[in-house]
Amino acid sequence: MKADLVVQNGSIVTPEATLQGGVAIADGKIVAIGASDTLPDGKRIIDASGLHILPGLIDAHVHFRDPGVTHKEDFSTGSTAAVCGGITTVIDMPNQIPPTENAEQVDVKRKTGESKSLCDFAVLGVVHQTNADDILPMAKRGAIGYKIFFGETIGNLPFPDDGMCQIVFPNITKSGVPLCIHAENRQIQHFWTNKLKAEGKNDPVYWESSRPWLCEAESIAHAMFLAENFGTKLHIVHASTKQTESSSHMEQIRSKRQLISSTSCSRRKSRWYSWARCDHRRRSVPMATSMWSTPFASPPTRNPLAAAAWS
């Protein structure tokens, strides 16, 4: 057998160990991994001496903002950054303008990606208060999952209330693909945001205070209850509180891997807050004077890094 491509003489990174050797690829698939002298001949050979050979990574949470908000990002710039970092597949979130809320917009997003993306991509459809009937058509058109923004975020998309959740959760279950949630209780979020505004606390340092840990923990518990009741596959994105990640909620998640999963974002505090405090003269866009109009990580990472970030 002659492979299409052989990458040899590198350091192969596997889950078990890092080994010297290479990989052979045929018809777009890896067909051999091992010492370089054991690999089949290749039509094309790459010498990876001094380099590491790793699988392409999957970034399951990107916001390419395409179409509609492309001054921030688009499939071309976002996918370029992805492949430069070794990411070969991305999953794009649905809160651009217009949002990916029906089968027609799934088609728009897919065609946009096909014309611009340098890497493989997948699309999520958004679920809100008024599009329950669009859930199954979105999956049939190619959406690999759904997103509900229980917390207020970019675009301020309306989330399904508890009554509507009794319709959308069964529809999502019927589709066979998972539901991803931005887990924040919007009532708690609004209460603290309005209270801080009324007290004149508009500086970026108060961002975390507008979304206390209970805001996320309650939303996760609520969504888990609905998912278990309706048999919906649930994925919690960017879990960010110490209390949540060490709570019985996460223990339940770990014991029910077939139904519920989560990711965390403990890295985000220092990155975003350092950005927020930077000298506005070094940026192409002037720094906003109020945190309520300044972009931030949403939800914030609520952990002991907060004190260090502001020291």
C-alpha positions as CSV (number, residue, x, y, z in Angstrom):
1,M,0.0,0.0,0.0
2,K,1.2,3.5,-0.8
3,A,-0.1,6.2,1.4
4,D,-1.1,9.7,0.2
5,L,0.9,11.4,2.9
6,V,3.6,10.2,5.4
7,V,4.7,12.5,8.2
8,Q,7.8,11.0,9.7
9,N,10.7,11.6,12.2
10,G,8.5,13.5,14.6
11,S,7.4,13.2,18.2
12,I,3.9,11.5,18.1
13,V,1.7,12.7,21.0
14,T,-0.8,10.0,22.1
15,P,-2.9,9.7,25.3
16,E,-0.5,7.2,26.7
17,A,3.0,8.6,25.8
18,T,5.1,10.7,23.4
19,L,6.9,8.5,20.9
20,Q,9.3,9.0,18.1
21,G,8.0,8.1,14.6
22,G,5.2,9.2,12.3
23,V,1.8,8.7,10.7
24,A,0.6,7.6,7.3
25,I,-2.6,9.0,5.7
26,A,-4.7,7.6,2.9
27,D,-8.0,8.8,1.6
28,G,-8.1,11.4,4.3
29,K,-7.7,8.9,7.2
30,I,-4.8,7.9,9.4
31,V,-3.9,4.3,8.4
32,A,-0.7,3.8,10.3
33,I,1.1,5.1,13.4
34,G,4.5,3.9,14.4
35,A,8.3,4.1,14.0
36,S,9.2,5.9,10.8
37,D,10.9,2.8,9.3
38,T,7.7,0.8,9.7
39,L,5.5,3.2,7.8
40,P,4.4,2.6,4.2
41,D,5.8,4.6,1.3
42,G,4.0,7.9,0.7
43,K,3.2,9.9,-2.4
44,R,4.2,12.9,-0.3
45,I,6.6,12.8,2.6
46,I,7.0,15.5,5.3
47,D,10.1,15.4,7.6
48,A,8.9,16.4,11.1
49,S,12.3,16.3,12.7
50,G,12.2,18.4,15.9
51,L,8.5,18.8,15.7
52,H,5.5,17.2,17.5
53,I,2.7,15.3,15.6
54,L,-0.7,15.8,17.2
55,P,-4.3,15.1,16.1
56,G,-6.2,18.1,14.9
57,L,-8.0,19.7,17.8
58,I,-11.8,20.5,18.0
59,D,-12.9,23.9,19.4
60,A,-16.4,23.2,20.4
61,H,-17.3,26.9,21.2
62,V,-16.5,29.7,18.8
63,H,-18.3,32.9,17.9
64,F,-17.4,33.8,14.3
65,R,-20.2,36.4,14.1
66,D,-20.9,35.6,10.5
67,P,-23.2,36.9,9.0
68,G,-24.1,40.2,10.4
69,V,-21.4,41.2,12.9
70,T,-18.4,40.6,10.8
71,H,-16.5,43.7,12.0
72,K,-15.8,41.5,15.0
73,E,-15.0,38.2,13.3
74,D,-16.0,36.1,10.4
75,F,-15.4,32.6,9.1
76,S,-12.3,33.6,7.2
77,T,-10.5,35.3,10.1
78,G,-11.7,32.9,12.7
79,S,-10.9,29.7,10.8
80,T,-7.4,31.2,9.9
81,A,-6.7,31.7,13.6
82,A,-8.0,28.2,14.3
83,V,-5.7,26.3,11.9
84,C,-2.7,28.4,13.0
85,G,-3.4,27.0,16.5
86,G,-3.7,23.4,15.4
87,I,-7.6,23.4,15.5
88,T,-9.1,21.6,12.5
89,T,-12.8,21.6,13.5
90,V,-14.9,24.4,15.1
91,I,-18.5,24.5,16.3
92,D,-20.0,28.0,15.7
93,M,-22.5,29.5,18.1
94,P,-25.8,30.9,16.8
95,N,-26.0,34.4,18.2
96,Q,-25.1,36.5,15.2
97,I,-27.4,38.8,13.2
98,P,-29.8,37.3,12.3
99,P,-29.5,34.4,14.7
100,T,-29.5,30.8,13.5
101,E,-33.0,30.2,14.6
102,N,-34.6,28.2,11.7
103,A,-33.7,25.9,8.8
104,E,-33.2,28.8,6.4
105,Q,-30.6,30.4,8.7
106,V,-28.9,27.0,9.1
107,D,-28.5,27.0,5.3
108,V,-27.1,30.6,5.4
109,K,-24.6,29.7,8.1
110,R,-23.5,26.5,6.3
111,K,-23.1,28.2,2.9
112,T,-21.1,31.1,4.6
113,G,-18.8,28.6,6.2
114,E,-18.4,26.5,3.0
115,S,-17.3,29.6,1.1
116,K,-14.9,31.0,3.7
117,S,-13.8,28.5,6.3
118,L,-10.3,27.0,6.2
119,C,-11.2,24.2,8.6
120,D,-14.1,21.8,9.2
121,F,-17.0,23.4,11.0
122,A,-20.4,22.6,12.5
123,V,-23.4,24.8,13.3
124,L,-25.7,25.1,16.3
125,G,-29.2,26.4,16.2
126,V,-30.5,28.8,18.8
127,V,-33.7,27.9,20.8
128,H,-35.8,30.7,22.2
129,Q,-39.4,31.5,23.3
130,T,-41.0,31.6,19.8
131,N,-39.2,29.0,17.6
132,A,-40.2,25.6,19.1
133,D,-41.5,24.5,15.7
134,D,-38.2,25.2,14.1
135,I,-36.2,22.8,16.3
136,L,-36.6,19.6,14.2
137,P,-36.2,21.3,10.8
138,M,-32.9,22.8,12.0
139,A,-31.6,19.4,12.8
140,K,-32.8,18.0,9.5
141,R,-31.0,20.8,7.7
142,G,-27.7,20.0,9.4
143,A,-27.5,21.7,12.9
144,I,-25.6,19.3,15.2
145,G,-27.0,20.8,18.4
146,Y,-28.9,23.7,19.9
147,K,-28.1,26.6,22.2
148,I,-30.2,28.3,24.8
149,F,-29.0,31.5,26.3
150,F,-30.6,31.4,29.8
151,G,-28.3,34.2,30.7
152,E,-28.4,37.6,28.9
153,T,-25.6,37.8,26.4
154,I,-24.6,39.4,23.0
155,G,-27.8,40.0,21.0
156,N,-30.0,39.6,24.1
157,L,-31.8,36.6,22.7
158,P,-35.0,35.7,24.5
159,F,-34.8,32.3,26.3
160,P,-37.8,29.9,26.6
161,D,-39.6,30.3,29.9
162,D,-40.5,27.2,32.0
163,G,-43.8,26.7,30.2
164,M,-42.2,26.8,26.8
165,C,-39.4,24.5,28.0
166,Q,-42.0,21.8,28.3
167,I,-42.3,21.9,24.5
168,V,-38.8,22.7,23.4
169,F,-37.0,20.1,25.6
170,P,-39.1,17.2,24.2
171,N,-38.5,18.5,20.6
172,I,-34.8,18.6,21.2
173,T,-34.9,15.1,22.6
174,K,-36.8,13.9,19.5
175,S,-34.1,15.5,17.3
176,G,-31.4,13.3,18.8
177,V,-28.8,16.0,19.1
178,P,-27.7,17.8,22.3
179,L,-28.7,21.0,23.9
180,C,-26.0,23.4,25.0
181,I,-26.8,26.1,27.6
182,H,-25.4,29.4,28.7
183,A,-26.4,28.8,32.4
184,E,-27.3,32.0,34.2
185,N,-30.5,32.9,36.0
186,R,-31.6,36.0,34.2
187,Q,-33.8,37.3,37.1
188,I,-30.8,37.1,39.5
189,Q,-28.6,38.7,36.8
190,H,-31.0,41.6,36.3
191,F,-31.6,42.1,40.0
192,W,-27.9,42.7,40.8
193,T,-27.2,44.6,37.6
194,N,-30.0,47.1,38.4
195,K,-28.9,47.3,42.0
196,L,-25.3,48.1,41.1
197,K,-26.4,50.7,38.5
198,A,-28.7,52.4,41.1
199,E,-25.7,52.6,43.5
200,G,-23.5,54.2,40.8
201,K,-21.2,51.1,40.6
202,N,-20.6,51.2,36.9
203,D,-16.9,50.4,36.8
204,P,-15.7,47.1,35.2
205,V,-14.6,45.8,38.6
206,Y,-18.3,45.3,39.5
207,W,-18.9,43.0,36.5
208,E,-18.5,39.8,38.6
209,S,-20.8,41.2,41.3
210,S,-23.6,41.5,38.8
211,R,-23.5,37.7,38.3
212,P,-22.9,36.0,41.6
213,W,-22.2,32.3,41.7
214,L,-25.8,31.5,42.7
215,C,-26.8,32.9,39.3
216,E,-25.1,30.1,37.5
217,A,-25.6,27.3,40.0
218,E,-29.4,27.7,40.1
219,S,-29.6,27.8,36.3
220,I,-27.6,24.6,36.0
221,A,-29.7,22.8,38.6
222,H,-32.8,23.9,36.8
223,A,-31.7,22.8,33.4
224,M,-30.5,19.4,34.7
225,F,-33.9,18.8,36.2
226,L,-35.6,19.5,32.8
227,A,-33.0,17.5,30.9
228,E,-33.5,14.4,33.1
229,N,-37.3,14.7,33.0
230,F,-37.4,14.9,29.2
231,G,-34.4,12.7,28.4
232,T,-32.6,15.5,26.7
233,K,-28.8,15.4,26.1
234,L,-27.5,18.4,27.9
235,H,-24.1,20.2,27.6
236,I,-23.3,23.1,30.0
237,V,-20.9,25.5,28.4
238,H,-18.3,27.6,30.3
239,A,-19.2,26.6,33.8
240,S,-17.3,29.2,35.8
241,T,-17.9,29.0,39.6
242,K,-16.0,27.2,42.2
243,Q,-19.2,26.4,44.0
244,T,-20.7,24.9,40.8
245,E,-17.7,22.8,39.9
246,S,-17.3,21.5,43.4
247,S,-21.0,20.9,44.1
248,S,-23.3,18.0,44.0
249,H,-24.4,19.2,40.5
250,M,-21.0,18.3,39.0
251,E,-21.0,15.0,40.8
252,Q,-24.3,14.2,39.2
253,I,-23.0,15.3,35.9
254,R,-20.0,13.0,36.2
255,S,-22.2,10.1,37.2
256,K,-24.5,10.6,34.1
257,R,-22.0,11.1,31.3
258,Q,-24.4,9.7,28.7
259,L,-26.9,12.4,29.4
260,I,-25.1,15.5,30.8
261,S,-21.7,17.0,30.2
262,S,-19.9,20.3,30.9
263,T,-16.9,22.4,30.2
264,S,-15.3,25.0,32.4
265,C,-13.5,28.3,31.8
266,S,-11.2,29.0,34.7
267,R,-8.7,30.6,32.4
268,R,-10.8,33.5,31.3
269,K,-10.7,35.9,34.3
270,S,-7.2,37.2,33.9
271,R,-7.3,37.4,30.1
272,W,-10.5,39.4,29.9
273,Y,-9.9,41.6,32.9
274,S,-6.4,42.5,31.8
275,W,-7.9,43.4,28.4
276,A,-10.5,45.6,30.1
277,R,-7.9,47.5,32.1
278,C,-5.6,48.2,29.2
279,D,-4.7,51.7,28.2
280,H,-7.4,52.7,25.7
281,R,-4.8,54.6,23.6
282,R,-3.3,51.2,22.6
283,R,-6.5,49.9,21.1
284,S,-8.1,50.8,17.8
285,V,-11.5,51.2,19.5
286,P,-11.7,53.5,22.6
287,M,-12.4,51.9,25.9
288,A,-16.1,52.3,27.0
289,T,-16.5,54.4,30.1
290,S,-19.2,52.1,31.7
291,M,-19.0,48.4,32.2
292,W,-22.6,48.0,31.0
293,S,-21.4,48.9,27.5
294,T,-18.0,47.1,27.6
295,P,-17.5,43.6,26.2
296,F,-16.6,41.1,28.9
297,A,-16.4,37.3,29.4
298,S,-20.0,36.3,29.9
299,P,-20.4,34.7,32.3
300,P,-17.4,35.9,34.2
301,T,-15.0,33.4,35.8
302,R,-15.9,33.7,39.4
303,N,-12.9,32.5,41.4
304,P,-10.0,33.7,43.6
305,L,-8.2,35.1,40.4
306,A,-10.5,38.1,40.7
307,A,-8.4,39.8,43.4
308,A,-5.2,39.1,41.5
309,A,-6.7,40.5,38.3
310,W,-7.4,43.8,39.9
311,S,-4.3,44.2,42.0
